[in-house]
């Protein structure tokens, strides 16, 4: 079963990730464990739905994350 929308944590990850494109920091800020942040950040970043959301933020003209 594939998800059709981002979880709250994934959405928070996207908001943090587009600030400096650091997946580990974004994972920690989004609420993932510090111990697994590097791995989870990469996994979340590689999720196709997350990629689409990141691209939306990048294309925004006002570049306002919030």
N, CA, C and O atoms as a printed pandas DataFrame, in Angstrom:
     atom_number atom_name residue_name chain_id  residue_number  x_coord  y_coord  z_coord
0              1         N          UNK        A               1    0.857   -1.187    0.000
1              2        CA          UNK        A               1    0.000    0.000    0.000
2              3         C          UNK        A               1    0.897    1.243    0.000
3              4         O          UNK        A               1    1.714    1.415    0.905
4              5         N          UNK        A               2    0.755    2.083   -0.979
5              6        CA          UNK        A               2    1.571    3.297   -1.049
6              7         C          UNK        A               2    0.760    4.495   -0.555
7              8         O          UNK        A               2   -0.446    4.592   -0.782
8              9         N          UNK        A               3    1.444    5.380    0.110
9             10        CA          UNK        A               3    0.799    6.573    0.658
10            11         C          UNK        A               3    0.508    7.561   -0.469
11            12         O          UNK        A               3    1.232    7.624   -1.463
12            13         N          UNK        A               4   -0.542    8.312   -0.299
13            14        CA          UNK        A               4   -0.899    9.300   -1.312
14            15         C          UNK        A               4   -0.694   10.728   -0.812
15            16         O          UNK        A               4   -0.877   11.688   -1.561
16            17         N          UNK        A               5   -0.316   10.860    0.445
17            18        CA          UNK        A               5   -0.029   12.182    0.987
18            19         C          UNK        A               5    1.054   12.064    2.044
19            20         O          UNK        A               5    1.282   10.992    2.603
20            21         N          UNK        A               6    1.714   13.170    2.306
21            22        CA          UNK        A               6    2.799   13.180    3.279
22            23         C          UNK        A               6    2.262   13.126    4.705
23            24         O          UNK        A               6    1.199   13.667    5.009
24            25         N          UNK        A               7    3.016   12.467    5.562
25            26        CA          UNK        A               7    2.689   12.498    6.986
26            27         C          UNK        A               7    3.096   13.873    7.528
27            28         O          UNK        A               7    3.785   14.638    6.852
28            29         N          UNK        A               8    2.668   14.170    8.736
29            30        CA          UNK        A               8    3.060   15.444    9.355
30            31         C          UNK        A               8    4.573   15.538    9.487
31            32         O          UNK        A               8    5.154   16.593    9.232
32            33         N          UNK        A               9    5.224   14.431    9.889
33            34        CA          UNK        A               9    6.675   14.435   10.032
34            35         C          UNK        A               9    7.361   14.678    8.686
35            36         O          UNK        A               9    8.337   15.424    8.607
36            37         N          UNK        A              10    6.852   14.052    7.642
37            38        CA          UNK        A              10    7.442   14.249    6.315
38            39         C          UNK        A              10    7.272   15.695    5.865
39            40         O          UNK        A              10    8.193   16.280    5.294
40            41         N          UNK        A              11    6.113   16.268    6.114
41            42        CA          UNK        A              11    5.875   17.667    5.744
42            43         C          UNK        A              11    6.814   18.590    6.517
43            44         O          UNK        A              11    7.369   19.533    5.953
44            45         N          UNK        A              12    6.986   18.316    7.800
45            46        CA          UNK        A              12    7.927   19.102    8.605
46            47         C          UNK        A              12    9.344   18.935    8.089
47            48         O          UNK        A              12   10.117   19.892    8.060
48            49         N          UNK        A              13    9.684   17.719    7.682
49            50        CA          UNK        A              13   11.009   17.467    7.108
50            51         C          UNK        A              13   11.227   18.351    5.875
51            52         O          UNK        A              13   12.276   18.980    5.732
52            53         N          UNK        A              14   10.242   18.392    5.000
53            54        CA          UNK        A              14   10.357   19.204    3.774
54            55         C          UNK        A              14   10.596   20.666    4.126
55            56         O          UNK        A              14   11.486   21.304    3.565
56            57         N          UNK        A              15    9.809   21.198    5.048
57            58        CA          UNK        A              15    9.957   22.608    5.439
58            59         C          UNK        A              15   11.355   22.904    5.972
59            60         O          UNK        A              15   11.931   23.955    5.688
60            61         N          UNK        A              16   11.888   21.973    6.740
61            62        CA          UNK        A              16   13.234   22.166    7.281
62            63         C          UNK        A              16   14.306   21.932    6.218
63            64         O          UNK        A              16   15.304   22.651    6.170
64            65         N          UNK        A              17   14.103   20.947    5.384
65            66        CA          UNK        A              17   15.100   20.571    4.384
66            67         C          UNK        A              17   15.362   21.704    3.392
67            68         O          UNK        A              17   16.509   21.940    3.012
68            69         N          UNK        A              18   14.319   22.398    2.976
69            70        CA          UNK        A              18   14.514   23.446    1.960
70            71         C          UNK        A              18   15.213   24.687    2.519
71            72         O          UNK        A              18   15.571   25.588    1.761
72            73         N          UNK        A              19   15.406   24.738    3.811
73            74        CA          UNK        A              19   16.125   25.876    4.395
74            75         C          UNK        A              19   17.616   25.805    4.093
75            76         O          UNK        A              19   18.234   26.819    3.769
76            77         N          UNK        A              20   18.204   24.597    4.199
77            78        CA          UNK        A              20   19.655   24.478    3.963
78            79         C          UNK        A              20   20.050   23.170    3.271
79            80         O          UNK        A              20   21.237   22.890    3.098
80            81         N          UNK        A              21   19.057   22.374    2.877
81            82        CA          UNK        A              21   19.269   21.117    2.153
82            83         C          UNK        A              21   20.152   20.128    2.913
83            84         O          UNK        A              21   20.943   19.396    2.317
84            85         N          UNK        A              22   20.003   20.122    4.238
85            86        CA          UNK        A              22   20.725   19.182    5.081
86            87         C          UNK        A              22   19.701   18.180    5.626
87            88         O          UNK        A              22   18.890   18.520    6.488
88            89         N          UNK        A              23   19.744   16.958    5.122
89            90        CA          UNK        A              23   18.723   15.979    5.485
90            91         C          UNK        A              23   18.812   15.526    6.936
91            92         O          UNK        A              23   17.787   15.213    7.542
92            93         N          UNK        A              24   20.012   15.484    7.506
93            94        CA          UNK        A              24   20.152   15.071    8.904
94            95         C          UNK        A              24   19.528   16.105    9.832
95            96         O          UNK        A              24   18.748   15.750   10.715
96            97         N          UNK        A              25   19.861   17.373    9.643
97            98        CA          UNK        A              25   19.273   18.439   10.479
98            99         C          UNK        A              25   17.762   18.501   10.287
99           100         O          UNK        A              25   17.016   18.692   11.247
100          101         N          UNK        A              26   17.313   18.339    9.046
101          102        CA          UNK        A              26   15.875   18.382    8.774
102          103         C          UNK        A              26   15.159   17.243    9.487
103          104         O          UNK        A              26   14.069   17.438   10.024
104          105         N          UNK        A              27   15.761   16.059    9.496
105          106        CA          UNK        A              27   15.149   14.915   10.163
106          107         C          UNK        A              27   15.029   15.160   11.669
107          108         O          UNK        A              27   13.992   14.876   12.267
108          109         N          UNK        A              28   16.078   15.681   12.267
109          110        CA          UNK        A              28   16.050   15.978   13.704
110          111         C          UNK        A              28   14.984   17.031   14.003
111          112         O          UNK        A              28   14.199   16.871   14.937
112          113         N          UNK        A              29   14.954   18.091   13.222
113          114        CA          UNK        A              29   13.967   19.164   13.431
114          115         C          UNK        A              29   12.541   18.675   13.224
115          116         O          UNK        A              29   11.610   19.179   13.852
116          117         N          UNK        A              30   12.373   17.698   12.347
117          118        CA          UNK        A              30   11.036   17.174   12.053
118          119         C          UNK        A              30   10.566   16.190   13.116
119          120         O          UNK        A              30    9.398   15.801   13.129
120          121         N          UNK        A              31   11.475   15.781   14.017
121          122        CA          UNK        A              31   11.067   14.910   15.103
122          123         C          UNK        A              31   11.570   13.484   15.023
123          124         O          UNK        A              31   11.178   12.647   15.836
124          125         N          UNK        A              32   12.429   13.190   14.063
125          126        CA          UNK        A              32   13.027   11.861   13.996
126          127         C          UNK        A              32   14.134   11.759   15.042
127          128         O          UNK        A              32   14.684   12.775   15.470
128          129         N          UNK        A              33   14.457   10.550   15.447
129          130        CA          UNK        A              33   15.472   10.298   16.456
130          131         C          UNK        A              33   16.838   10.814   16.015
131          132         O          UNK        A              33   17.230   10.659   14.858
132          133         N          UNK        A              34   17.556   11.428   16.951
133          134        CA          UNK        A              34   18.913   11.905   16.648
134          135         C          UNK        A              34   19.835   10.746   16.289
135          136         O          UNK        A              34   20.732   10.899   15.460
136          137         N          UNK        A              35   19.622    9.605   16.902
137          138        CA          UNK        A              35   20.472    8.435   16.654
138          139         C          UNK        A              35   20.346    7.932   15.218
139          140         O          UNK        A              35   21.315    7.431   14.648
140          141         N          UNK        A              36   19.175    8.061   14.643
141          142        CA          UNK        A              36   18.965    7.538   13.292
142          143         C          UNK        A              36   18.719    8.642   12.270
143          144         O          UNK        A              36   18.285    8.369   11.151
144          145         N          UNK        A              37   18.990    9.870   12.647
145          146        CA          UNK        A              37   18.648   11.017   11.793
146          147         C          UNK        A              37   19.318   10.974   10.422
147          148         O          UNK        A              37   18.694   11.326    9.421
148          149         N          UNK        A              38   20.573   10.550   10.362
149          150        CA          UNK        A              38   21.258   10.530    9.079
150          151         C          UNK        A              38   20.574    9.551    8.116
151          152         O          UNK        A              38   20.294    9.895    6.968
152          153         N          UNK        A              39   20.312    8.351    8.586
153          154        CA          UNK        A              39   19.678    7.346    7.742
154          155         C          UNK        A              39   18.238    7.721    7.415
155          156         O          UNK        A              39   17.828    7.662    6.256
156          157         N          UNK        A              40   17.476    8.103    8.426
157          158        CA          UNK        A              40   16.058    8.447    8.202
158          159         C          UNK        A              40   15.945    9.671    7.297
159          160         O          UNK        A              40   15.053    9.733    6.451
160          161         N          UNK        A              41   16.837   10.640    7.467
161          162        CA          UNK        A              41   16.803   11.819    6.609
162          163         C          UNK        A              41   16.986   11.460    5.148
163          164         O          UNK        A              41   16.299   11.996    4.279
164          165         N          UNK        A              42   17.905   10.559    4.879
165          166        CA          UNK        A              42   18.129   10.127    3.499
166          167         C          UNK        A              42   16.933    9.348    2.964
167          168         O          UNK        A              42   16.541    9.521    1.810
168          169         N          UNK        A              43   16.356    8.491    3.799
169          170        CA          UNK        A              43   15.189    7.713    3.384
170          171         C          UNK        A              43   14.004    8.618    3.077
171          172         O          UNK        A              43   13.327    8.449    2.062
172          173         N          UNK        A              44   13.760    9.575    3.959
173          174        CA          UNK        A              44   12.632   10.495    3.750
174          175         C          UNK        A              44   12.882   11.344    2.511
175          176         O          UNK        A              44   11.981   11.535    1.694
176          177         N          UNK        A              45   14.093   11.850    2.370
177          178        CA          UNK        A              45   14.440   12.705    1.221
178          179         C          UNK        A              45   14.252   11.967   -0.098
179          180         O          UNK        A              45   13.916   12.591   -1.105
180          181         N          UNK        A              46   14.458   10.657   -0.117
181          182        CA          UNK        A              46   14.349    9.874   -1.344
182          183         C          UNK        A              46   12.931    9.392   -1.636
183          184         O          UNK        A              46   12.694    8.761   -2.666
184          185         N          UNK        A              47   11.998    9.677   -0.751
185          186        CA          UNK        A              47   10.601    9.306   -0.969
186          187         C          UNK        A              47   10.040   10.135   -2.126
187          188         O          UNK        A              47   10.168   11.360   -2.120
188          189         N          UNK        A              48    9.417    9.483   -3.125
189          190        CA          UNK        A              48    8.911   10.221   -4.293
190          191         C          UNK        A              48    7.943   11.362   -3.952
191          192         O          UNK        A              48    7.982   12.412   -4.592
192          193         N          UNK        A              49    7.081   11.166   -2.956
193          194        CA          UNK        A              49    6.156   12.234   -2.577
194          195         C          UNK        A              49    6.894   13.405   -1.939
195          196         O          UNK        A              49    6.536   14.563   -2.153
196          197         N          UNK        A              50    7.917   13.102   -1.162
197          198        CA          UNK        A              50    8.727   14.140   -0.532
198          199         C          UNK        A              50    9.491   14.913   -1.605
199          200         O          UNK        A              50    9.579   16.139   -1.547
200          201         N          UNK        A              51   10.036   14.205   -2.569
201          202        CA          UNK        A              51   10.751   14.863   -3.673
202          203         C          UNK        A              51    9.843   15.852   -4.387
203          204         O          UNK        A              51   10.255   16.974   -4.681
204          205         N          UNK        A              52    8.618   15.447   -4.665
205          206        CA          UNK        A              52    7.666   16.354   -5.332
206          207         C          UNK        A              52    7.386   17.591   -4.482
207          208         O          UNK        A              52    7.314   18.706   -5.000
208          209         N          UNK        A              53    7.229   17.389   -3.190
209          210        CA          UNK        A              53    6.950   18.522   -2.294
210          211         C          UNK        A              53    8.153   19.459   -2.211
211          212         O          UNK        A              53    7.988   20.679   -2.195
212          213         N          UNK        A              54    9.355   18.901   -2.157
213          214        CA          UNK        A              54   10.561   19.725   -2.147
214          215         C          UNK        A              54   10.635   20.552   -3.423
215          216         O          UNK        A              54   10.960   21.738   -3.377
216          217         N          UNK        A              55   10.337   19.939   -4.551
217          218        CA          UNK        A              55   10.351   20.657   -5.831
218          219         C          UNK        A              55    9.342   21.796   -5.847
219          220         O          UNK        A              55    9.609   22.856   -6.413
220          221         N          UNK        A              56    8.178   21.581   -5.227
221          222        CA          UNK        A              56    7.178   22.656   -5.135
222          223         C          UNK        A              56    7.745   23.854   -4.373
223          224         O          UNK        A              56    7.600   24.996   -4.808
224          225         N          UNK        A              57    8.384   23.591   -3.245
225          226        CA          UNK        A              57    8.965   24.668   -2.445
226          227         C          UNK        A              57   10.052   25.400   -3.221
227          228         O          UNK        A              57   10.138   26.627   -3.172
228          229         N          UNK        A              58   10.873   24.653   -3.931
229          230        CA          UNK        A              58   11.965   25.264   -4.684
230          231         C          UNK        A              58   11.423   26.174   -5.784
231          232         O          UNK        A              58   12.001   27.223   -6.067
232          233         N          UNK        A              59   10.323   25.774   -6.398
233          234        CA          UNK        A              59    9.744   26.564   -7.490
234          235         C          UNK        A              59    8.959   27.778   -7.026
235          236         O          UNK        A              59    8.638   28.649   -7.834
236          237         N          UNK        A              60    8.646   27.850   -5.743
237          238        CA          UNK        A              60    7.871   28.993   -5.246
238          239         C          UNK        A              60    8.628   30.284   -5.489
239          240         O          UNK        A              60    9.832   30.368   -5.247
240          241         N          UNK        A              61    7.933   31.259   -5.956
241          242        CA          UNK        A              61    8.568   32.530   -6.286
242          243         C          UNK        A              61    8.972   33.327   -5.061
243          244         O          UNK        A              61    9.985   34.025   -5.083
244          245         N          UNK        A              62    8.194   33.232   -3.995
245          246        CA          UNK        A              62    8.485   34.061   -2.827
246          247         C          UNK        A              62    9.530   33.426   -1.916
247          248         O          UNK        A              62   10.034   34.086   -1.008
248          249         N          UNK        A              63    9.865   32.158   -2.141
249          250        CA          UNK        A              63   10.866   31.446   -1.358
250          251         C          UNK        A              63   10.594   31.484    0.141
251          252         O          UNK        A              63   11.522   31.368    0.941
252          253         N          UNK        A              64    9.358   31.642    0.518
253          254        CA          UNK        A              64    8.971   31.672    1.929
254          255         C          UNK        A              64    8.603   30.248    2.354
255          256         O          UNK        A              64    7.613   29.689    1.880
256          257         N          UNK        A              65    9.388   29.678    3.231
257          258        CA          UNK        A              65    9.174   28.300    3.658
258          259         C          UNK        A              65    7.867   28.165    4.424
259          260         O          UNK        A              65    7.132   27.198    4.222
260          261         N          UNK        A              66    7.571   29.092    5.278
261          262        CA          UNK        A              66    6.343   29.010    6.074
262          263         C          UNK        A              66    5.221   29.645    5.305
263          264         O          UNK        A              66    4.089   29.689    5.787
